[in-house]
C-alpha cells in the first residue's frame, strides 16, 4: 500500500517532466523568434542609437522615454492616434453589429452577400490605401465623378487636402478594410444564441428593442470584447493604409504614432527613439486591453 502511495505521489512529477520535455522545442523556438527580439528592442530603446552617428551610440537609460513628454511631434501623434482609434472603433462596432444582425437572418442571397462582405478583409492594407487614393483623387477620382453625375457638386474637389477631410476619409478606409473581421466574430456569437430565448421573450411580450438589450447584447459581450481589443490594436497600430493614402498629411493631420515610429526609424535612422515609440504603443494597447477585460468580461451573463 505504501509502495502504491509513493508511486501515485511520484507520477505527477513524471507527467510534468514529460510535458516540459514535449513543449521544450516549441518554447525554444518561441524564445528565439519572439522573446529575444522583444527583449532586444527594449534594450535598444535604452540607448542613443542613430545610424547616422554610430560613434555616439551609448546607453542612456530611460532618456528616450522621458524626452517623449516634451516632444511636440509625439504628443500630436498620440492625440491623432487616440482620435483615430475612437472614430474607427465606434464606426466599426456599430456597422459590424448592424451587418451581423442582418446576415444572421435567413433570406435569399445571404451566402452571396456574406461572401462579398469578406472581400475588403482579404485586401492588403497597401492595396486598400491605393484603391481609396484613386477613389478620392482630385482629378480622376471616382467619388468626384459620381457626385458630379448626380449633380451634387459642380466641379471636382481635392478631398484629401484639408486636415479634417483627410482624417475622416482615412478613418473610413481603415474601417472598410477591417470591418469584415468584426462582422464574422459577432455573427459567430449570434449563431450561438438559443432560439428558445427569443421565443420565451416573445411570449413575455418583449418588443424588438427589449429582446435586443436583454437577450442579444448579454450573449454578445464576450465577442464584443474580442472585437474591441483587436480593433483597438489594429487602429492604434495602423500604418500601411495611412502611409499610402495620405503619408501623414496634410501637415501632421493624419500622422499617427505608428507612422511616426516608422518615419523615426527608416527616415531618421534613430533606432533608440523608434524602439521607445514601439514600446509606448505596446504599453498603451496592453492597458486598453486590460481595461476592456475588466469592464466587459465579467458582465456577460452567458458563456459563448
NORVENGI-V747574 format. One record per helix or strand of 2 or more residues. SS is the DSSP state (h for helix, s for strand). FROM is the first residue (numbers start at 1). TO is the last residue. If there is no record, write none. Layout:
BEGIN
ss:SS from:FROM to:TO
ss:SS from:FROM to:TO
END
This chain:
BEGIN
ss:h from:2 to:45
ss:s from:47 to:48
ss:h from:51 to:56
ss:s from:58 to:59
ss:h from:63 to:68
ss:h from:72 to:103
ss:h from:110 to:122
ss:h from:125 to:135
ss:h from:142 to:149
ss:h from:163 to:191
ss:h from:195 to:203
ss:h from:208 to:236
ss:h from:240 to:245
ss:h from:257 to:267
ss:h from:271 to:299
END
